[in-house]
Amino acid sequence: MKRIMVVDDEPDQLYTIKITLELENNDFEIISVKNGKECIDKLRKNEIPDLILLDIMMPEMNGWEVLEIIRGNNKWKDIPIIFLTAKTDELADKYRNLVADDYIEKPFDIHNLSKRIKRILD
């Protein structure tokens, strides 16, 4: 079972990703997290996923800040991360391959997302 943490401040997005990815692939367990602080809290409690889907534009702690904390921690730095964003972020577009394992814009095709996840985890 592959554990995937989805970090997004939109409850509808969390629900849709969880339901569709778990239906698409029985080998995925989706952990829904509503913000960056909760993501870091779970990691600190040693709830380490196999991959993180990380929204960039969130209040309080955005995806860039979460990424910086994750990459700065020796226990978490190798967790694959796929950025999710509702709008094109010039910085993410320019540096996506240097800082994250993949980048996908919302709205996205769930089958395409599932394929990208499988590619990274394999």
C-alpha angles and dihedrals in degrees: 000000000000115000114217121188114208113200112193134135093216111089092201091054092049092050095046094048093046096049097041098043093047090049091045094051125022089198093067124091109190120210110196117211122181100207146004095263091056089049092054091044091055091048090051088053086056094252092144116178127205090236138005126219101203127193112215101205108061132135122252096011117023126206093263091057092047090048091051092053093046095047090046093058118082093212094051106028095098097051106120113242130200114194117222119195138169094212134033109268108203092209092050091046092051098043104025096114093048098051107023134036093234142350129215130181124224129271093049138167109257092214090055090048091050091052091050091050092050091048092053095044094048 
